[in-house]
Amino acid sequence: MKAHKTIKVRRLCNMKHLFLGLYLLSISSIAAHPQAADSVALPNSKIAGRMLFMEKKCTACHTMTDQKEGKRTPVINLGEPDWFEEHIAENSKIVLRQEKRKRRIARVARIENNLLQSWISRSSPLEKKKIEALPENIFKGAYMVARHKCLSCHPLAGEGTDDAPELDNIGNEHTRKWLLQKLIDPEATEPDTEMKSYDFLSKEQLNLLVDYLMTLKKPVN
C-alpha cells in the first residue's frame, strides 16, 4: 500500500510540474512589452506615485508644470501636508486597493497620499524626467508592486523592509521564466519559502509585474 501511495504522490507532483510548465509557456508566448532602461535607481514609490496620479484622474484638474493650463492648476506647490491629505480625501476615492472597513480605507488613503507626495514633491526634476520616459508597462508593473505590498517584505532602492531578499538587482539574478514561476508557485523555486502565490493575477498582470522586475539591475562595474 505504501508503495502505491508513493507512486501516486510522485505522479501528482509530476502532473503539477507539467501543468506549471505549460502555464509558464503560455504566459511567455504573450507578445513582449516595450522594455525600459534600468529603473533600479528610481524608488518604486515615485514611479507608482506617478501612475497613481493618473489613476486618480488628478490630471483632470491639475498639471505638473508650474503654469496654469486652461482650468487646470499647478500642483508643484502642495501647501501644508495636512491640507494636501484633506484635499485628496475630499476630491477622490481610494483606487490602489478596494477596501470596505473604515480602518483599512484610512490606511490605504495614507499609502496613496505618501505615493502622491513621493511623485509630486519628493522627486527631483531629473527623476521626473526619467520617470516620464518610462514605457507604460513599467508604470503599471511598478504600480502593481505598490498595490500588492511587495515592499512590505522586500527592500528596493532604499525603500521597503529586509524580511525578504532585496529586489535591486533581481533583473540580473534571474530569468523572466524564473520570475514568472516564482510568482505563480513560490515553493517550486524555494520549498521553505513564506512568500504567497500570485496565481490569482491574470497573465497580463503577471507579465507587467515581471516587465518591471526585469528592469531592476545594478550597474555592472
Helices and strands as residue ranges (DSSP letters): H 2-28, H 44-55, G 58-60, E 62-63, E 73-74, H 81-91, H 102-120, H 125-132, H 136-147, G 150-152, E 155-156, E 159-160, H 170-173, H 176-184, H 186-189, H 203-213
